[in-house]
Amino acid sequence: MVGTAQEIVATVETSAEAKQDILEIIEYLLGSAGFETSNLYFARFSRLFESLSMHPESGSLQPHLGKGTRMRVVAPYNVYTDYNEAQDIVVILRVLHGSRKITRRMMRPR
């Protein structure tokens, strides 16, 4: 009998700011590009968030935004995360358009 390795999965949490960001993006896309496009982006964000549970330290480090802050891309949007290794939790900090100038202050709760 061959044993299977149990997968270790990190918890993924979404900050209030990131939830608001996503809501605004989906509403904007729904109004400007239609249901199919808004649904496509919602699915892309969902897939990324699922993959974060398996690969919590993926993405490029963004030390100018905070220690441990990482960025992944769902073009043209950047998804900023922080991984707490001790608690095995990935926090989605913000989801912002890639053309914006992002500052450390934007990563903190409002």
N, C-alpha and C positions, 0 to 999 in steps of 0.2 A: 504494500500500500504506500502510495506516495503522499506525503504531507504537503499541505499548502501553507505558505507563509501568510500570516495574518497581516493585512495592510494596516499601517498606522495612519490615521487620518486626523489632520488638524481641524479644529473648529474654525469656521469662518464667520465673522461678525461684520455687520455693516454699520458704520457710524450714522448718526442722524443726518449729518452733512452729506454723506455719500448717497443716502436714500433720497434726499432732496435733489441732489445733482441728477441722479438717474431719472427721477420723476420728471424733472424739467426737460431733460434730453428726450425722453420718450414722448412727452407732450409736444415738444417742438417738432420732432420728426413726424408725429401723427398729423399735425397741422400743415407742415410744409412738404412732406414727402409721401404721406399716406400710411395706411395701416400696415401694408406688407413691409415697408422699410422700418417702421417703428418696431414691429414684431421681430424683424431680423436682428436689430440691435439689441433688443431685450434678450433674445436667445444667445447672442454673442456674449453679452455681459454674464448671463447665467452660466454658460460653459466655462468662461474664465474663472468665475467664482468657484465652480466645482473643481477645476484643476488646481486652484490654490490650496484646497484641502489636501491634495496629494503632493504638491510641490510648493510648500509655504515660503521657501526662500528663493523662489524663481523671480526673475525680473532684475532690472538694473538698479543698483544702489543709487540713491539720491541724497548723499550726506548733507548737501546744502539745505535740504528740507527737513532734516532731523535724523538723528542716529537710527539706523535700521530702516529708514523709509526707502521703499522700492517702488519702481514704476513698471507697469505693463501697459501694452497698447491694444486698444480696440479702436483702430483708426476711424476717425481722427481724434478719438478721445484717449486721454491718459488716465490710467487707474492707479492710484497711489495707495500703498499698503504698508502695514507695519506688522512684523511677526514677533510675538512674544514666545520665545522658545521654551521658557520655563513652564508656561501654562499651555503651550501648544495651541495658541490662538492667533489667527490672522485677522487683523482689523482692516477693513477697507475704509481708508480715510476720506478720500475724495475721488470723484470722477469728473475730470475737467477737459475742456477742449484743448487740443495740443497747441493751438496758436496763442493761448493765454500765457502771460508771464506769471509763473507760479512762485510764491514766496513761502517761507517757513510759517508765517502767520496764518496762511490759508490751510495749513494742516491741523491747526488747533481747533477744538470745539468752539462754536460761536457762543 
